[in-house]
Amino acid sequence: MGYEQSVLRRATARLEAQRKAREEAQERLRSEIYTKLPRVAAIDRELRRTITQIIAASLRDGSDPVPAIGVIRDKNLSLQAEKAALLTEHGYPADALEDTPLCPLCGDRGWKGAAMCSCLGDLCRQEQIAELSSLLDLGDQSFQTFRLDYYSDQVDPQYGRSPREAMALILRVCRQYGEGFPQYPHRNLFLYGAPGLGKTFLSACIARTVAEKGCSVVYDTAANVFARFEEKKFLRYGEEARQAGEDTRRYLA
C-alpha cells in the first residue's frame, strides 16, 4: 500500500527544500572560496573550458586527436591537483567545491527510475507519523513501552486467568498484527472493553509500527468516518466536498 498523496506531497516538498538549501549553502561556500582564493576561481574557469578544447581536438581536420586530448587531460589533472592543494592549504576539504548531493543513491531526486528512493521513503514515514501524532498523540506509545504491571495479576475465578495474563495475550496478538502487516493471517482486529484498558494505546502502537514499515495508515473515530460519508453523499461543491471525497477514498483503500 502506497502513501497518501498528501503525505507524499509534504515529503517531496521537504526533499526539495533540503536540496535547495544544500545548493544555496554550496553557492555561498563557492563565493567565499573564490573571494579568498582568486586562483581557485581561475582554475575552475579553465577547467570548464576543457570540454570545449576536447571537442575542438576531436573535430580538427586532418589530424589525430588522441595526442591533443592526452595533453588536455594531463593539464586538467594538474589543475585539479593544484586546486586541491590550495583548498587544503587554506583549511578547506579538497572536494569543498564538488556539488555532492545529500543522497548519492538518487541525487536528491527522491526516485530511482520508477522506485521511491530510501531518502524520500524516510521523509514519507516521518510525515505519516506526524499526521498520526496529531490524532493519536504518538508520544512514547510503542509495544516496548506498554506496561503490563498496570494490570492485576490476581486470577479472576470467572475467566480462570488474571487481567495481566489476558493483556499479555492481547499485546502479543496486536504486536504480531502490526509487525506482520500486511501478511498477517487476519485482515482485522476488533478491540473492545471499558474505558482506560489500553485500547487506544494499542491502536497507536499498531499504527506506529505499520507506518514505520512504509504503509499508509488512516486513523479516525467512527463518528467522523460516518460523518465524512454523509458529507460525500450530500455535499456537491467546494473544498469541504472535495476533502470529504478524498477522506472516504482513504477509508475504502
N, C-alpha and C positions, 0 to 999 in steps of 0.2 A: 504494500500500500504506500503510495507516494505522499509527499507533504501537501497540505492545502496550499492553494495559490497565495493566500495572504501570508502564510509563513514563508513560502519561497520568495515572495516579493521583498519582504523585510530582510531576509538573509542575503539576497542578491544586492540590495541597496547597501547593506553593511560591507559586503565584499568590495563593492565599487568604491565606497568611501575609504576603505583601507588601502585600496590600490591607488586612489588619488592622493591620499596622504603620503604614501610611500614615494610617489613620483614628485610631489612637491618638496618633500624633505631631501630627495636626491638632487633636485634642481637647486635648492638652497646650498647644499654642500658643494655642488659643482661651481656655483657662483663664488662661494667663499674661496675655494681652491684656486680658481682662475685669477681671482683678485690677488691672493697671496703669492701665487706661483705662475706668473705670466708664461713662463717657458712650458708649463704643462698645457696651457691653453693652445700655445703654438704647436705643440706636438699633436694634440688632438685634431687640430685643423689639418695638419699634414697627413695624419692617418686617414682622415675622411677622404682625402684626395687619392688614396691608394687604389681604391676600386676603379676610379677613372683611369688611372695610369695602367692598371692591369688590362682594362678593356681596350685602351689605345694600343697597348703592346700586342694584344691578341689579334687586332684588326689591321695592324700595319702591313701594308702590301709588300710582297717580295722578300719577307724576312721571317726567320724562325722566331716565334715569340717566347720560346721557353727560356733562353738566356736572360731576356729582358725581365720576364716575370720572376726569375730567380733573384735578380738584383733587387727588384722591388720588394720581394719577400724578405730578403736579408735586411734591407733598410727598415722595413716595417718592424721586424723583430728587434732591431737595435733601438728604434724609437720607443717601443713598448718597454724595453729594459730600462732605458733612461727615465721614462715616465714613472715606472715603479720605484726606481731608486730615489727620485725626487720626492715622491709621496712619502715613502717610509722614512726618509731623512728628516722630513718635517712633521712626523708624528701621525701620518695617515696610513691606513692599511693600503697595501699595494693595489688592491682592487676597489678602492674607495669610489671610483668613478664608473664602475660597472653597474649597469641597470639590472640588478638582481631581483627577481620577483619574490614576494613573500612565500609563495608556494611554487616550488620547482616542478611539481607534477603537471600543473596546468597553466603556469604563467599568470596566475591570478585571474584566470577567466572563469573558474568555477566548474568547468566541464572538460572532460577528456573525450572528444567525439560526442557520442550521444549519452555517455555515462557521467553522472554527477561526481565531481572530484571530492575527496575527503575534506578539503578545506571548506567548501560550500556546505557539505553534509554536516560538519561540526556546527556551523552557524545556524543551519536549519534546526538542529537539535536544541541549540540554545534558545532560539526563538520559540520553538514548541514548548519548552519547559517554562519560558517566561509567560507564554499565553496561558498555560495551565496554572501557573502560580497565581495569576490574577483571579482565578476561580477557586482554586483548591488550597491556597496558602501553602505552596510546596516549600516549606522551610526545611525541617530535618526529617520529613516523612520519608522513610525508606524501610525496607524489610529489616535492615540491620538495626534500626533504632526502635523497632516495635517491642514494647515491654510486656512480656508475659507475666511478670511479677505483679502487675496490677490486678490480676485475676486470682480469685481464691483457689487454693489447692485442696479445699475440703470437698470430698466426694459427695455429690448430690444423689441421695438414695433413689430419686425418681429416674435418673439417667444412668446411674452406675459409674459416673466419672465426674471429675471436678471441672469447674469452668476453665481452669488453666489448661487442662488436657484438651477440652473442646476447642479452645482458642489456638492451641498449638497445631491441631489438625487443620483448622481454618486458615491459619497463617501459612502452613505448608502448601495447601491447595492454591491459595492466592499467589504465592511465590512461584509455584510451578506454572501457573497460568501465565503470569507476567513474563517469566524468563523463557517459557516455551512458545509464546505467541509469535506467529500465528499458527504454529503447527500443533498447539495443544489439542488433545482429542476432542474437547468440548468447546464450542464456539462461545458459550455464555456462562457467566457466573451470576447467581442471584443471592445477594446478601440481605438479610432481614434481621430485625431484632429491635429491642428498645433503644432509645437514645443513649449515647455515651458508651456503647460497647465496642466501638472501633471500626464501624463500617466505613465512615468517611476516610479515616486514616488509611485503611487497607486499600480503598479505592485510589487514594493519592499514590500509594506505593505502586500499585499496578500501573497507573497512568505514567508515573515517572519512569518505571522500568521499560515499558513499551515505547515511550517517546525516545528514551536514550538509545533504543535499538534502531531508531530511524523510521518508526511508524507514525502515521498521523493519528492523533488522539482527539476525540471530541468529548467534552465533559459539560454536562448541564443538568439542571433539575427537570423532573418530569413535567412540572407545571410550565416551565419555559419551553420545553420541546413541544408540548401540545399547543401552546400559545403561538409558536412560530408557524406550525402547520395551519393553524386557523388564519393567521395573517397572510400566509401564502395563498390561501384559498380566496380570501375576501378582498385583499388589497390588490390594486391593479397597477398603480403608478407610483413613482417616487423612490427615494433612496430606501425607505423602510421596506417597500415591496421587494426591491432588489436584494436587500440584505436577508429578508425572510426566505426568499428563494434560494439564496446561497447557503443559508444555515440548514434548511431542510435537505438540500442535496448532500451536505456533510453528514447529517444524521443517517441518511439512507446508504451512504457509501460503504 
